[in-house]
Amino acid sequence: MERVWVSRIELTDFRNYAEATVTLDPGLNLFLGLNAQGKTNLLESVYVASAGRSYRASSDADLVRWECPHFRLVVDVERRASPVRLEVSYSRDGRRLVRLNGAERIRGAELASFLNVVMFTPDDLALVKGSPGDRRRFLDLEIAQVSPAYRNWVSVYGKTVAQRNALLKQASSCPPAKAVELLAPWDDQLTSVGARIIARRAEVIAELDRLGREAHRRITGTPGDLAVRYVPSVQFEAPDVHAIAGAFRGRLAQIRRVELLRGITMCGPHRDDILFELDGVNVAAFGSQGQQRSTVLAVKFAEVEFIRARTGDQPVLLLDDVLSELDECRRAHLLAEIVGRYQALVTSVEPGCLEIMPPGARVFTISAGQIRTREERGDAVPSEGRPQHNSRQAGLQGPTALAGGDAVVE
């Protein structure tokens, strides 16, 4: 297993950062600051260096600092074989450049070969509570990180569905036999590519089910039984590509008339879903807020283990204001999952988080796009022993506590 971690981030006109450079620790890195100061933007830059695109912006233009012509980000990644430098830049005239080690041009999809990340945010509750599209997007991004072929299948499938939908609208006025003839080549491509996606999803979800169950017990410290279920729109008996393709064609034949009336493709991977159950109960419908959050954390750690097993690399963890959403027990379990195993970049508005950091964690403050280390001020977590201040008594303080009495964060 190769230890992979980000040693340095350099940003130019990225989001609210005019110029910023930060050197990271291979373990835990805590970024403190008020809201809207740039903490999430910093984590987003690392995500872009891994995925080639943002997880929250609709276009690269949204990443460019206000009234600036372009952005540039550089991320140095330490790997046992040899360190690499990943660079992504974009200008408002539409030019985009992704480079490896300052010279070689690569595709954005290739970045995951050098750096994998797993992102945790409070918005991840949408994985349980959100739409089926949110869950499909999570699954596709996860598999694409370890499988370029899958990434291509999803792209081809999406274009096929769009073309087939357009043809369904046109063929609705044709005689039935003519409509079947027109749709035949598109049905072949839809079922061929779609069957591969369904088979891979079934395989991965079975693995997430196993890993998620184990992670849930570790994070919660309870015997609750978490299950991750695949809910495909095409029913099949065995996850064999040929068998799934046959079942897919059969289903298309059954719903042909309805599809022609509605002008849309009504079955396939684009209509799949994932179900989360805790002790046999649907977490989305009946789980408490705490159970839903624990489910998401368990699935995310299942994703971490999945990536590590498939690539041989340890992903970098990006935790955006997650600790404040957890009770004391779950914070402790979460940190226990991370410490000594992964590099993590953690953001928070609450200075009380400093008290629960493990020994040696590196601490930064962020204010208006300015990143400053707190080590010179004696605020870093000591390398031996924890601070004397009792975090249980103090609790996690809110933004008002951070604003008062801290000259660095404004």
Secondary structure, 3 states (H helix, E strand, C coil): CECCEEEEEEEEEECCEEEEEEECCCCEEEEECCCCCCHHHHHHHHHHHHHCCCCCCCCHHHHECCCCCEEEEEEEEECCCCCEEEEEEEECCCCEEEEECCCEECCHHHHHHCCCEEEECHHHHHHHHCCHHHHHHHHHHHHHHHCHHHHHHHHHHHHHHHHHHHHHHHHCCCCHHHHHHHHHHHHHHHHHHHHHHHHHHHHHHHHHHHHHHHHHHHHHCCCCCEEEEEECCCCCCCCCHHHHHHHHHHHHHHCHHHHHHHCCCCCCHHHCEEEEEECCEEHHHHCCHHHHHHHHHHHHHHHHHHHHHHHCECCEEEEECCHHHCCHHHHHHHHHHHCCCCCEEEEECCCCHHHHCCCCCEEEEEECCEEEECHHHCCCCCCCCCCCCCHHHHCCCCHHHHHCCCCCCC
